[in-house]
């Protein structure tokens, strides 16, 4: 296990196929992406989740299915809602063409 994971993705690489969306997003996140009207916003959202979940996976020795990781917001900050990942802090950032995310294991529950 590592203490930090990071990932970056170019947003234009994101494909909005149902297969890809179902592979990456938790069922709660699928409901969120359905509320977006623009393709651009959907790709940004999916890119953010991809980078975030890749960064989370890089922390752990065992692979975690991306669709099992539920990321939402609490106090306007990205938060992982999985109980078993409660000690992981997360940051997601978008900038024109790219999205980056960092996941850090903390000793606090972050709750």
N, C-alpha and C positions, 0 to 999 in steps of 0.2 A: 504494500500500500504506500502511496505517495501522499505528500501533504498538499500538493497543488497540481491542478490540471488546467491547461489553456488550449483554446482552439480558435481558429479564424477561418472564415469562409467568404468567398466572393459571392455576393447575393445572386448574380446572374446565373450561377451554376445550379440554383435551386429549380427543381421541376415540380409543378403542381399536380402531379398525378395522384389519384386516390391511393394507389399502392404505396407510393412514397410517403404520403401524408399519414396513412395508417401505420406505417413502419416507424415513423418518428414521433408522432403525437399521441399523448394520453387521451383517453376519451373526453375528458374535460377540456383539453386544449383544442380538440377537434370542434367542439361546440363554439369555442372562441373564434377560430379561424373562419367559421361559417358566417360570422357576423360582419366580416370585412367585405367591402364592395370591390375594391381595386385589386388587381393582380399584383401590383407593386407592394401594397401593404401585406398581402398574403405571403409573398415571397420573403419580405423582411421578417415577418413573424416566424415563418418556418426556418429561415436562416438562423435567427436568434436561438430558437429551440435546438436546432442541430448543433450549433457551436456550444451551447450550454451543456447539452447532454453528452457530447464528445468530451468536453472538459471534465465532466463528472466521471465518465467511464475511465478516464486516464488516471484517476485517483485510486481506483480499486483493482485488485488483482483478478477478481472474477468479473466477467462481462455482465452488465445489467442491460436488459432490453430497453431501448429508448422509449418505447410506447408504454412502459411500466413506470417511467419517471414523470411525475406530475409537477409542473412548474406553474406557479401563479404569482400573484403579487400580494404583499402584505405591507401596509404603510408605504406604498409606492416603490417597494424594493422587490426584485425577483426573489421568490421563496420556493423552496422545494417542499412539497406537501407530504412526501413519503416519510413515514415515521422512522424507517431504518436509515434514512439519509439526513436526519435532523441535525447532525453535527457538521453538515456541509454548507458553507456560505457561498453565494453565487453572485456574479456580476455579469451583466450583458450590455454590450454597447454596439450601436450602429453608426456607420459613417459612410454616407453616399453609396459606395460600391461594396463595402465590407461589413461583416459583423464579427465581433470577437466576444468570447466569454471566458471567464476565469472562475474556477471552483477551488475552494480552499477548505481543508478540514480544520474545524475549530474545536476547542475543548468545551465550548458553550453549546447549549441546545438552540440558541438563537431565537427562542420563543418569546 
